[in-house]
Each structure stands twice: as C-alpha cells, then as structure tokens.
Amino acid sequence: MWQENKTTEPNYEQLHLRVMQLESKIEKLIEKSLEPQPKETYMDVASACRFLGISRVGIYRLMRNGELGFTHIGRQRRILVSELNKYTNKNKVNALPSIL
C-alpha cells in the first residue's frame, strides 16, 4: 500500500498517484451503480417457498386461490419476485405505536 521513505516525510508523488487510482475506482463504482438493473426476476416454486417460509402446498394453494400470480414456462410455474413482494406487502401488519 502506501509506504513512507526512510525519512519521516511521506512520498507525496506516490500518495497523489494512489489517490488518483482510488478516485478512478470510485468513479467506476458509481457508474456501475447507476446502470439499470433487471427489473423482473423469476423464481421457481422451491425458491419462492424459501422466500416466504412456507411449504410447497402453501405456495400452490396461494396460486390456486389467485392470491399469488405466476407464469407457466413449459411445464413449470415461475413466480416473479415483484409478485412475492406484493403479496408480502399486502399482508403486512404495522406495529402499534409506542406508549413511551
């Protein structure tokens, strides 16, 4: 990393070069974070079970009752992550206000 000369004075040229490299890396990270992310991702039934913490029977019951949207891809059912988030937000119960 950053090394000092044998004297107690730091090498300002090396320090300046290192700062420039770090600034370049930060700019690349900022650009990468601003890139559009994929909006829709599908999960299989097993992953959706782990996401919601319920059984396969529970997932199929939610799909059959129309509470959880899904898509057939071939013979498999796939569930959008946004559908899972929508389902969890719909059933969310807010905490009671504190008495303190």
Secondary structure, 3 states (H helix, E strand, C coil): CCCECCCCCECHHHHHHHHHHHHHHHHHHHHHHHCCCCCCCEECHHHHHHHHCCCHHHHHHHHHCCCCCCEEECCEEEEEHHHHHHHHHHCCCCCCCCCC
